[in-house]
Amino acid sequence: MMKFCSNCGRLVSYPKRMCEECESKYAESTSGRHDPRSRQFYNSKAWKDLSTYKLQQEHYTCEECGGIATDVHHIVPILEDWSKRLDYSNLQALCDSCHKKKRTKR
C-alpha cells in the first residue's frame, strides 16, 4: 500500500510518514533538540525574554515573508556556535512556515 509523504507529497510505502529525502532533512533539522544543554537553554528565562523582545522589536512580522512571526530563529545554530545563543544579531523573527524551511535547509 502506498501513501503520500507528509512533507513533499511523493509516494511512499505505508506505514512510512516521509520519503527518504524528507526523513533525512528532518533528522538533520531536529538534531540537537534532544541535547540536554540545548533543551535547558530553550527553557531558560534568558532565552524566553530575548526571543519575546526580538518578536516585539520586529512587530511580530516575519523577516522572510512579511507574515505573522511566531518563532525566533538562530541564524548560526547554537550547536555550531554556542557563544551566539544570546547574540541579538544572530536572531531572526519568522513565521512557522519560514522557520520550518530554514531548519530543513541546514
The first five atom37 places (N, CA, C, CB, O) and aatype in JSON, in Angstrom:
{
  "aatype": [12, 12, 11, 13, 4, 15, 2, 4, 7, 1, 10, 19, 15, 18, 14, 11, 1, 12, 4, 6, 6, 4, 6, 15, 11, 18, 0, 6, 15, 16, 15, 7, 1, 8, 3, 14, 1, 15, 1, 5, 13, 18, 2, 15, 11, 0, 17, 11, 3, 10, 15, 16, 18, 11, 10, 5, 5, 6, 8, 18, 16, 4, 6, 6, 4, 7, 7, 9, 0, 16, 3, 19, 8, 8, 9, 19, 14, 9, 10, 6, 3, 17, 15, 11, 1, 10, 3, 18, 15, 2, 10, 5, 0, 10, 4, 3, 15, 4, 8, 11, 11, 11, 1, 16, 11, 1],
  "atom_mask": [
    [1, 1, 1, 1, 1],
    [1, 1, 1, 1, 1],
    [1, 1, 1, 1, 1],
    [1, 1, 1, 1, 1],
    [1, 1, 1, 1, 1],
    [1, 1, 1, 1, 1],
    [1, 1, 1, 1, 1],
    [1, 1, 1, 1, 1],
    [1, 1, 1, 0, 1],
    [1, 1, 1, 1, 1],
    [1, 1, 1, 1, 1],
    [1, 1, 1, 1, 1],
    [1, 1, 1, 1, 1],
    [1, 1, 1, 1, 1],
    [1, 1, 1, 1, 1],
    [1, 1, 1, 1, 1],
    [1, 1, 1, 1, 1],
    [1, 1, 1, 1, 1],
    [1, 1, 1, 1, 1],
    [1, 1, 1, 1, 1],
    [1, 1, 1, 1, 1],
    [1, 1, 1, 1, 1],
    [1, 1, 1, 1, 1],
    [1, 1, 1, 1, 1],
    [1, 1, 1, 1, 1],
    [1, 1, 1, 1, 1],
    [1, 1, 1, 1, 1],
    [1, 1, 1, 1, 1],
    [1, 1, 1, 1, 1],
    [1, 1, 1, 1, 1],
    [1, 1, 1, 1, 1],
    [1, 1, 1, 0, 1],
    [1, 1, 1, 1, 1],
    [1, 1, 1, 1, 1],
    [1, 1, 1, 1, 1],
    [1, 1, 1, 1, 1],
    [1, 1, 1, 1, 1],
    [1, 1, 1, 1, 1],
    [1, 1, 1, 1, 1],
    [1, 1, 1, 1, 1],
    [1, 1, 1, 1, 1],
    [1, 1, 1, 1, 1],
    [1, 1, 1, 1, 1],
    [1, 1, 1, 1, 1],
    [1, 1, 1, 1, 1],
    [1, 1, 1, 1, 1],
    [1, 1, 1, 1, 1],
    [1, 1, 1, 1, 1],
    [1, 1, 1, 1, 1],
    [1, 1, 1, 1, 1],
    [1, 1, 1, 1, 1],
    [1, 1, 1, 1, 1],
    [1, 1, 1, 1, 1],
    [1, 1, 1, 1, 1],
    [1, 1, 1, 1, 1],
    [1, 1, 1, 1, 1],
    [1, 1, 1, 1, 1],
    [1, 1, 1, 1, 1],
    [1, 1, 1, 1, 1],
    [1, 1, 1, 1, 1],
    [1, 1, 1, 1, 1],
    [1, 1, 1, 1, 1],
    [1, 1, 1, 1, 1],
    [1, 1, 1, 1, 1],
    [1, 1, 1, 1, 1],
    [1, 1, 1, 0, 1],
    [1, 1, 1, 0, 1],
    [1, 1, 1, 1, 1],
    [1, 1, 1, 1, 1],
    [1, 1, 1, 1, 1],
    [1, 1, 1, 1, 1],
    [1, 1, 1, 1, 1],
    [1, 1, 1, 1, 1],
    [1, 1, 1, 1, 1],
    [1, 1, 1, 1, 1],
    [1, 1, 1, 1, 1],
    [1, 1, 1, 1, 1],
    [1, 1, 1, 1, 1],
    [1, 1, 1, 1, 1],
    [1, 1, 1, 1, 1],
    [1, 1, 1, 1, 1],
    [1, 1, 1, 1, 1],
    [1, 1, 1, 1, 1],
    [1, 1, 1, 1, 1],
    [1, 1, 1, 1, 1],
    [1, 1, 1, 1, 1],
    [1, 1, 1, 1, 1],
    [1, 1, 1, 1, 1],
    [1, 1, 1, 1, 1],
    [1, 1, 1, 1, 1],
    [1, 1, 1, 1, 1],
    [1, 1, 1, 1, 1],
    [1, 1, 1, 1, 1],
    [1, 1, 1, 1, 1],
    [1, 1, 1, 1, 1],
    [1, 1, 1, 1, 1],
    [1, 1, 1, 1, 1],
    [1, 1, 1, 1, 1],
    [1, 1, 1, 1, 1],
    [1, 1, 1, 1, 1],
    [1, 1, 1, 1, 1],
    [1, 1, 1, 1, 1],
    [1, 1, 1, 1, 1],
    [1, 1, 1, 1, 1],
    [1, 1, 1, 1, 1],
    [1, 1, 1, 1, 1]
  ],
  "atom_positions": [
    [[0.85, -1.17, 0.0], [0.0, 0.0, 0.0], [0.9, 1.24, 0.0], [-0.97, -0.01, 1.23], [1.96, 1.26, 0.64]],
    [[0.49, 2.25, -0.7], [1.26, 3.49, -0.81], [0.46, 4.66, -0.22], [1.62, 3.78, -2.29], [-0.76, 4.63, -0.14]],
    [[1.2, 5.67, 0.2], [0.59, 6.92, 0.66], [1.53, 8.05, 0.3], [0.29, 6.9, 2.21], [2.62, 7.81, -0.21]],
    [[1.12, 9.29, 0.55], [1.93, 10.44, 0.2], [2.81, 10.86, 1.38], [1.03, 11.59, -0.24], [2.41, 10.8, 2.54]],
    [[4.02, 11.3, 1.04], [4.95, 11.84, 2.03], [4.27, 13.05, 2.68], [6.33, 12.24, 1.37], [3.71, 13.91, 1.99]],
    [[4.33, 13.11, 4.0], [3.66, 14.2, 4.72], [4.32, 15.55, 4.5], [3.62, 13.9, 6.19], [3.75, 16.58, 4.85]],
    [[5.51, 15.54, 3.92], [6.23, 16.8, 3.72], [6.18, 17.27, 2.27], [7.67, 16.65, 4.15], [5.81, 18.41, 2.0]],
    [[6.56, 16.4, 1.33], [6.69, 16.85, -0.06], [5.63, 16.28, -1.0], [8.05, 16.48, -0.58], [5.46, 16.77, -2.12]],
    [[4.91, 15.26, -0.56], [3.84, 14.7, -1.39], [4.25, 13.54, -2.28], [0.0, 0.0, 0.0], [3.4, 13.0, -2.99]],
    [[5.53, 13.13, -2.25], [5.95, 11.96, -3.03], [5.28, 10.7, -2.47], [7.49, 11.81, -3.02], [4.9, 10.66, -1.31]],
    [[5.16, 9.7, -3.32], [4.59, 8.44, -2.87], [5.61, 7.67, -2.03], [4.13, 7.59, -4.07], [6.78, 7.54, -2.41]],
    [[5.16, 7.15, -0.89], [5.99, 6.33, -0.02], [5.18, 5.1, 0.38], [6.46, 7.12, 1.24], [3.95, 5.12, 0.36]],
    [[5.88, 4.05, 0.75], [5.16, 2.85, 1.15], [4.66, 2.99, 2.59], [6.07, 1.61, 1.02], [5.35, 3.5, 3.46]],
    [[3.44, 2.54, 2.79], [2.83, 2.55, 4.12], [3.62, 1.61, 5.01], [1.32, 2.13, 4.05], [3.97, 0.54, 4.52]],
    [[3.92, 1.88, 6.24], [3.43, 2.93, 7.12], [4.35, 4.13, 7.25], [3.19, 2.35, 8.47], [4.18, 4.93, 8.17]],
    [[5.34, 4.28, 6.36], [6.25, 5.43, 6.44], [5.49, 6.74, 6.38], [7.3, 5.37, 5.32], [4.46, 6.84, 5.71]],
    [[6.01, 7.75, 7.08], [5.42, 9.09, 7.07], [6.0, 9.96, 5.99], [5.6, 9.75, 8.4], [5.31, 10.77, 5.37]],
    [[7.34, 9.79, 5.76], [8.05, 10.66, 4.83], [8.93, 9.83, 3.9], [8.89, 11.69, 5.59], [9.29, 8.69, 4.19]],
    [[9.26, 10.45, 2.76], [10.21, 9.83, 1.83], [11.61, 9.9, 2.45], [10.17, 10.54, 0.43], [11.81, 10.6, 3.44]],
    [[12.56, 9.19, 1.88], [13.92, 9.14, 2.41], [14.55, 10.54, 2.5], [14.8, 8.23, 1.55], [15.18, 10.89, 3.49]],
    [[14.37, 11.33, 1.43], [14.97, 12.67, 1.4], [14.42, 13.56, 2.52], [14.72, 13.33, 0.04], [15.18, 14.22, 3.22]],
    [[13.11, 13.56, 2.68], [12.5, 14.39, 3.73], [12.85, 13.87, 5.11], [10.98, 14.44, 3.56], [13.05, 14.66, 6.04]],
    [[12.93, 12.56, 5.27], [13.33, 11.97, 6.55], [14.73, 12.43, 6.94], [13.27, 10.43, 6.49], [15.0, 12.77, 8.09]],
    [[15.62, 12.44, 5.95], [16.99, 12.86, 6.18], [17.05, 14.33, 6.59], [17.84, 12.62, 4.92], [17.73, 14.68, 7.55]],
    [[16.34, 15.19, 5.86], [16.31, 16.62, 6.18], [15.71, 16.84, 7.57], [15.5, 17.4, 5.12], [16.19, 17.68, 8.33]],
    [[14.66, 16.09, 7.89], [14.0, 16.23, 9.19], [14.96, 15.83, 10.3], [12.72, 15.37, 9.25], [15.05, 16.51, 11.32]],
    [[15.67, 14.73, 10.11], [16.62, 14.26, 11.12], [17.7, 15.31, 11.36], [17.27, 12.92, 10.68], [18.08, 15.56, 12.51]],
    [[18.19, 15.93, 10.29], [19.21, 16.97, 10.43], [18.66, 18.19, 11.17], [19.74, 17.39, 9.05], [19.33, 18.78, 12.02]],
    [[17.42, 18.56, 10.83], [16.84, 19.77, 11.42], [16.49, 19.59, 12.89], [15.61, 20.19, 10.65], [16.44, 20.56, 13.63]],
    [[16.26, 18.36, 13.31], [15.9, 18.14, 14.7], [17.07, 17.69, 15.54], [14.8, 17.13, 14.79], [16.95, 17.54, 16.76]],
    [[18.23, 17.46, 14.91], [19.38, 17.04, 15.7], [19.73, 18.15, 16.69], [20.59, 16.7, 14.78], [19.77, 19.32, 16.33]],
    [[19.98, 17.76, 17.89], [20.31, 18.75, 18.92], [19.14, 19.15, 19.77], [0.0, 0.0, 0.0], [19.34, 19.67, 20.87]],
    [[17.92, 18.95, 19.31], [16.77, 19.33, 20.12], [16.66, 18.49, 21.38], [15.49, 19.21, 19.32], [16.07, 18.91, 22.37]],
    [[17.23, 17.32, 21.33], [17.17, 16.44, 22.49], [18.44, 16.55, 23.33], [16.96, 15.0, 22.05], [18.59, 15.87, 24.34]],
    [[19.35, 17.42, 22.9], [20.56, 17.69, 23.64], [20.17, 18.38, 24.94], [21.56, 18.55, 22.81], [19.5, 19.42, 24.91]],
    [[20.57, 17.83, 26.1], [20.14, 18.42, 27.37], [20.51, 19.89, 27.53], [20.73, 17.64, 28.51], [19.73, 20.68, 28.07]],
    [[21.7, 20.28, 27.07], [22.13, 21.67, 27.21], [21.25, 22.58, 26.36], [23.6, 21.83, 26.8], [20.85, 23.66, 26.81]],
    [[20.93, 22.16, 25.13], [20.06, 22.96, 24.24], [18.66, 23.06, 24.82], [20.01, 22.34, 22.84], [18.06, 24.14, 24.83]],
    [[18.14, 21.94, 25.29], [16.79, 21.93, 25.86], [16.73, 22.87, 27.07], [16.37, 20.49, 26.26], [15.77, 23.62, 27.23]],
    [[17.75, 22.81, 27.91], [17.8, 23.68, 29.08], [17.85, 25.15, 28.65], [19.02, 23.34, 29.97], [17.19, 26.0, 29.25]],
    [[18.64, 25.44, 27.63], [18.74, 26.81, 27.14], [17.39, 27.32, 26.63], [19.79, 26.9, 26.02], [16.97, 28.42, 27.0]],
    [[16.71, 26.53, 25.79], [15.44, 26.98, 25.22], [14.34, 27.12, 26.26], [15.0, 26.01, 24.15], [13.32, 27.77, 26.01]],
    [[14.53, 26.53, 27.43], [13.56, 26.69, 28.52], [13.99, 27.77, 29.52], [13.38, 25.37, 29.25], [13.29, 28.01, 30.5]],
    [[15.12, 28.41, 29.26], [15.64, 29.41, 30.21], [14.9, 30.74, 30.11], [17.13, 29.63, 29.97], [14.34, 31.09, 29.07]],
    [[14.91, 31.47, 31.21], [14.3, 32.8, 31.23], [15.03, 33.73, 30.27], [14.32, 33.39, 32.67], [14.4, 34.55, 29.6]],
    [[16.35, 33.61, 30.2], [17.14, 34.48, 29.31], [16.67, 34.32, 27.86], [18.65, 34.15, 29.42], [16.49, 35.32, 27.16]],
    [[16.48, 33.07, 27.4], [16.03, 32.85, 26.01], [14.59, 33.33, 25.82], [16.15, 31.36, 25.64], [14.28, 33.97, 24.82]],
    [[13.74, 33.03, 26.75], [12.33, 33.44, 26.62], [12.21, 34.96, 26.57], [11.49, 32.88, 27.8], [11.44, 35.5, 25.78]],
    [[12.97, 35.63, 27.41], [12.94, 37.1, 27.41], [13.49, 37.67, 26.1], [13.73, 37.66, 28.6], [12.9, 38.58, 25.51]],
    [[14.63, 37.13, 25.65], [15.25, 37.64, 24.43], [14.39, 37.35, 23.2], [16.64, 37.02, 24.25], [14.25, 38.22, 22.34]],
    [[13.83, 36.16, 23.11], [13.01, 35.83, 21.94], [11.74, 36.67, 21.91], [12.66, 34.33, 21.93], [11.29, 37.09, 20.84]],
    [[11.15, 36.93, 23.07], [9.97, 37.8, 23.14], [10.34, 39.21, 22.71], [9.37, 37.8, 24.58], [9.6, 39.86, 21.97]],
    [[11.48, 39.69, 23.19], [11.96, 41.03, 22.82], [12.16, 41.13, 21.31], [13.27, 41.36, 23.56], [11.76, 42.12, 20.7]],
    [[12.78, 40.1, 20.71], [13.02, 40.11, 19.26], [11.7, 40.18, 18.5], [13.82, 38.85, 18.83], [11.57, 40.97, 17.56]],
    [[10.73, 39.39, 18.89], [9.42, 39.41, 18.22], [8.77, 40.79, 18.36], [8.49, 38.32, 18.81], [8.19, 41.31, 17.41]],
    [[8.87, 41.37, 19.55], [8.29, 42.69, 19.77], [8.98, 43.75, 18.91], [8.38, 43.07, 21.25], [8.31, 44.61, 18.33]],
    [[10.3, 43.7, 18.83], [11.05, 44.67, 18.04], [10.71, 44.59, 16.56], [12.55, 44.47, 18.24], [10.73, 45.59, 15.85]],
    [[10.4, 43.39, 16.11], [10.03, 43.19, 14.7], [8.52, 43.31, 14.49], [10.51, 41.82, 14.21], [8.02, 43.04, 13.4]],
    [[7.8, 43.72, 15.54], [6.34, 43.9, 15.49], [5.64, 42.62, 15.03], [5.98, 45.06, 14.56], [4.65, 42.66, 14.31]],
    [[6.2, 41.48, 15.47], [5.65, 40.16, 15.14], [5.47, 39.98, 13.64], [4.31, 39.96, 15.84], [4.51, 39.35, 13.19]],
    [[6.41, 40.53, 12.87], [6.4, 40.42, 11.41], [7.54, 39.52, 10.97], [6.5, 41.81, 10.74], [8.69, 39.74, 11.35]],
    [[7.23, 38.52, 10.17], [8.24, 37.59, 9.66], [9.24, 38.35, 8.79], [7.57, 36.44, 8.85], [8.85, 39.09, 7.89]],
    [[10.51, 38.15, 9.07], [11.56, 38.85, 8.33], [11.79, 38.23, 6.95], [12.84, 38.83, 9.12], [12.56, 38.78, 6.16]],
    [[11.16, 37.13, 6.65], [11.3, 36.5, 5.33], [10.12, 36.85, 4.43], [11.41, 34.98, 5.47], [10.32, 37.32, 3.31]],
    [[8.9, 36.61, 4.91], [7.74, 36.74, 4.02], [6.78, 37.87, 4.4], [6.97, 35.46, 4.0], [5.87, 38.18, 3.64]],
    [[6.99, 38.48, 5.57], [6.1, 39.56, 6.0], [4.86, 39.08, 6.72], [0.0, 0.0, 0.0], [4.01, 39.89, 7.11]],
    [[4.74, 37.77, 6.92], [3.6, 37.21, 7.64], [3.73, 37.46, 9.14], [0.0, 0.0, 0.0], [4.53, 38.29, 9.57]],
    [[2.93, 36.75, 9.92], [2.96, 36.91, 11.36], [4.05, 36.04, 11.96], [1.58, 36.56, 11.98], [4.01, 34.81, 11.84]],
    [[5.02, 36.67, 12.59], [6.15, 35.95, 13.19], [5.72, 35.35, 14.52], [7.36, 36.88, 13.39], [5.14, 36.02, 15.37]],
    [[6.03, 34.07, 14.68], [5.72, 33.36, 15.92], [6.96, 32.72, 16.53], [4.67, 32.29, 15.66], [6.95, 32.31, 17.69]],
    [[8.04, 32.64, 15.75], [9.25, 31.95, 16.18], [10.47, 32.85, 16.03], [9.45, 30.66, 15.36], [10.48, 33.78, 15.22]],
    [[11.48, 32.57, 16.83], [12.76, 33.27, 16.7], [13.8, 32.21, 16.33], [13.17, 34.03, 18.04], [13.97, 31.21, 17.01]],
    [[14.48, 32.47, 15.23], [15.42, 31.53, 14.62], [16.85, 31.98, 14.86], [15.15, 31.39, 13.12], [17.17, 33.16, 14.74]],
    [[17.72, 31.02, 15.19], [19.15, 31.3, 15.27], [19.75, 31.15, 13.88], [19.87, 30.35, 16.3], [19.7, 30.06, 13.3]],
    [[20.31, 32.2, 13.33], [20.93, 32.17, 12.0], [22.1, 31.18, 12.02], [21.4, 33.59, 11.56], [22.18, 30.3, 11.17]],
    [[22.98, 31.34, 12.98], [24.04, 30.36, 13.22], [23.53, 29.48, 14.35], [25.46, 31.05, 13.58], [23.36, 29.97, 15.47]],
    [[23.27, 28.2, 14.09], [22.69, 27.33, 15.12], [23.54, 27.27, 16.39], [22.52, 25.92, 14.56], [24.77, 27.36, 16.34]],
    [[22.88, 27.12, 17.51], [23.61, 27.1, 18.78], [24.52, 25.88, 18.89], [22.63, 27.11, 19.95], [25.51, 25.92, 19.61]],
    [[24.2, 24.81, 18.18], [25.09, 23.65, 18.2], [26.39, 23.91, 17.43], [24.39, 22.43, 17.61], [27.4, 23.26, 17.68]],
    [[26.34, 24.86, 16.5], [27.55, 25.22, 15.76], [28.38, 26.25, 16.5], [27.17, 25.77, 14.38], [29.61, 26.2, 16.46]],
    [[27.73, 27.18, 17.17], [28.45, 28.22, 17.92], [27.64, 28.6, 19.16], [28.72, 29.47, 17.04], [26.78, 29.47, 19.11]],
    [[27.93, 27.92, 20.24], [27.21, 28.12, 21.5], [27.28, 29.56, 21.98], [27.77, 27.19, 22.57], [26.36, 30.06, 22.63]],
    [[28.38, 30.24, 21.68], [28.56, 31.61, 22.15], [27.56, 32.59, 21.53], [29.97, 32.07, 21.86], [27.37, 33.68, 22.05]],
    [[26.92, 32.21, 20.43], [25.97, 33.11, 19.76], [24.52, 32.87, 20.18], [26.08, 32.96, 18.26], [23.6, 33.43, 19.58]],
    [[24.33, 32.04, 21.19], [22.97, 31.68, 21.58], [22.13, 32.87, 22.04], [23.01, 30.64, 22.67], [20.91, 32.88, 21.84]],
    [[22.76, 33.87, 22.65], [22.04, 35.06, 23.11], [22.47, 36.32, 22.37], [22.25, 35.25, 24.61], [22.27, 37.43, 22.85]],
    [[23.06, 36.14, 21.2], [23.52, 37.25, 20.36], [22.33, 37.75, 19.54], [24.71, 36.81, 19.42], [21.85, 37.07, 18.63]],
    [[21.87, 38.95, 19.86], [20.68, 39.51, 19.2], [20.83, 39.56, 17.68], [20.39, 40.92, 19.73], [19.86, 39.35, 16.95]],
    [[22.05, 39.83, 17.2], [22.27, 39.94, 15.75], [22.24, 38.57, 15.06], [23.62, 40.61, 15.48], [22.26, 38.49, 13.84]],
    [[22.18, 37.49, 15.84], [22.11, 36.14, 15.3], [20.67, 35.63, 15.27], [22.99, 35.19, 16.12], [20.44, 34.44, 15.04]],
    [[19.71, 36.5, 15.5], [18.31, 36.08, 15.59], [17.49, 36.64, 14.44], [17.71, 36.52, 16.92], [17.77, 37.72, 13.91]],
    [[16.47, 35.89, 14.07], [15.53, 36.29, 13.03], [14.12, 35.96, 13.5], [15.85, 35.6, 11.68], [13.87, 34.85, 13.97]],
    [[13.21, 36.89, 13.37], [11.8, 36.65, 13.67], [11.17, 36.04, 12.42], [11.07, 37.98, 14.1], [11.22, 36.62, 11.34]],
    [[10.56, 34.86, 12.59], [9.99, 34.14, 11.45], [8.61, 33.59, 11.76], [10.92, 33.0, 11.03], [8.27, 33.33, 12.91]],
    [[7.82, 33.41, 10.71], [6.56, 32.7, 10.85], [6.88, 31.21, 10.92], [5.57, 33.03, 9.66], [8.01, 30.81, 10.64]],
    [[5.94, 30.41, 11.28], [6.16, 28.97, 11.42], [6.63, 28.34, 10.11], [4.88, 28.28, 11.9], [7.54, 27.52, 10.11]],
    [[6.01, 28.73, 9.02], [6.36, 28.16, 7.72], [7.79, 28.48, 7.31], [5.39, 28.68, 6.66], [8.53, 27.6, 6.87]],
    [[8.18, 29.73, 7.44], [9.56, 30.13, 7.08], [10.57, 29.5, 8.02], [9.7, 31.65, 7.1], [11.68, 29.16, 7.61]],
    [[10.2, 29.35, 9.29], [11.1, 28.73, 10.26], [11.35, 27.26, 9.89], [10.52, 28.85, 11.68], [12.48, 26.78, 9.97]],
    [[10.3, 26.56, 9.5], [10.46, 25.16, 9.08], [11.37, 25.07, 7.85], [9.08, 24.52, 8.77], [12.23, 24.19, 7.76]],
    [[11.17, 25.99, 6.9], [12.01, 25.99, 5.71], [13.48, 26.22, 6.07], [11.54, 27.06, 4.72], [14.36, 25.54, 5.54]],
    [[13.73, 27.17, 6.95], [15.12, 27.48, 7.36], [15.75, 26.28, 8.04], [15.15, 28.69, 8.3], [16.91, 25.96, 7.78]],
    [[14.99, 25.61, 8.91], [15.55, 24.48, 9.64], [15.84, 23.29, 8.72], [14.61, 24.05, 10.74], [16.79, 22.56, 8.96]],
    [[15.04, 23.09, 7.7], [15.26, 21.93, 6.82], [16.34, 22.22, 5.77], [13.95, 21.54, 6.12], [16.83, 21.28, 5.14]],
    [[16.71, 23.47, 5.57], [17.78, 23.8, 4.6], [19.15, 23.44, 5.12], [17.74, 25.27, 4.25], [20.08, 23.27, 4.33]],
    [[19.3, 23.32, 6.42], [20.6, 23.05, 7.03], [21.09, 21.68, 6.69], [20.55, 23.21, 8.52], [22.17, 21.29, 7.12]]
  ]
}
